[in-house]
Amino acid sequence: MKNFIFISPNFPENYWHFCRELKNNGLNVLGIGDASYESLPFYTKIALTEYYRVSGLEDYEEVYRACAYFVFKHGHIDWL
C-alpha cells in the first residue's frame, strides 16, 4: 500500500474530499497538523488513516519527527 502524508488536512476545510479520494484509491492517508484530533471535522477524521499532531507546522524538527514516525510505523512514504 502506498503512503501519502497530507500536511494540515483540516485547512482549508473542504480538503477532506481530497483525503477521502486518496483513501478510496487504496492509499494510507497520514495527516500532520497543528490542530487537535478532536477539533478535526468528522469527514476529515474518517478520511485519515492516522493523524499526528505537532505544536506548530513551522517547527521543522517536529514535522520531521512526525514523518519519521510514519515511516517507522507504515513504511516508505510515497508522497508528501
FENCORMO-V664957 format. One record per residue. N is the residue number from 1. RES is the residue in one small letter. PHI is phi in degrees with one decimal (none if undefined). PSI is psi as a letter, one per 30 degrees, with the letter a starting at -180 (NA if undefined). OMEGA is omega in whole degrees, -180 to 180 (none if undefined). Layout:
# FENCORMO-V664957
{{N;RES;PHI;PSI;OMEGA} {N;RES;PHI;PSI;OMEGA}}
This chain:
# FENCORMO-V664957
{{1;m;none;k;-180} {2;k;-88.5;k;-177} {3;n;-114.0;k;-179} {4;f;-124.0;k;175} {5;i;-94.8;k;179} {6;f;-109.9;j;-180} {7;i;-84.5;k;179} {8;s;54.5;i;-176} {9;p;-67.5;f;-179} {10;n;-94.9;f;-179} {11;f;-136.3;k;-9} {12;p;-65.3;l;-170} {13;e;-59.4;f;-178} {14;n;-83.6;g;-180} {15;y;-70.6;f;177} {16;w;-60.5;f;178} {17;h;-60.6;e;180} {18;f;-64.5;e;178} {19;c;-60.4;e;-179} {20;r;-61.2;e;-179} {21;e;-68.9;e;174} {22;l;-60.7;e;180} {23;k;-63.6;e;178} {24;n;-63.2;f;179} {25;n;-96.6;g;171} {26;g;91.0;g;-180} {27;l;-94.2;k;167} {28;n;-81.0;j;179} {29;v;-101.4;j;-175} {30;l;-110.7;j;-176} {31;g;-97.4;k;172} {32;i;-125.9;k;-180} {33;g;-158.0;l;-179} {34;d;-102.3;g;176} {35;a;-88.3;l;177} {36;s;-69.0;l;180} {37;y;-59.8;e;-178} {38;e;-62.9;f;-178} {39;s;-86.0;f;178} {40;l;-68.0;k;176} {41;p;-60.8;k;-177} {42;f;-51.2;e;-176} {43;y;-68.7;f;174} {44;t;-68.9;e;-180} {45;k;-58.8;e;-177} {46;i;-76.0;f;178} {47;a;-83.5;f;-178} {48;l;-93.6;k;172} {49;t;-75.2;e;-180} {50;e;-156.8;l;-179} {51;y;-130.7;k;179} {52;y;-123.6;k;-179} {53;r;-91.5;k;174} {54;v;-117.5;l;-179} {55;s;-73.9;f;179} {56;g;-160.7;k;-179} {57;l;-73.6;f;178} {58;e;-81.2;f;-179} {59;d;-85.0;j;-175} {60;y;-55.8;e;-176} {61;e;-62.0;e;-179} {62;e;-68.6;e;178} {63;v;-67.0;e;177} {64;y;-60.7;e;178} {65;r;-64.1;e;177} {66;a;-64.0;e;178} {67;c;-64.5;e;179} {68;a;-62.4;e;177} {69;y;-60.8;e;180} {70;f;-64.4;e;177} {71;v;-63.7;e;180} {72;f;-61.1;e;-174} {73;k;-83.4;e;-173} {74;h;-114.5;f;-180} {75;g;94.8;a;-176} {76;h;-49.5;k;175} {77;i;-94.1;k;-178} {78;d;-89.3;e;180} {79;w;-143.6;k;177} {80;l;-129.7;NA;none}}
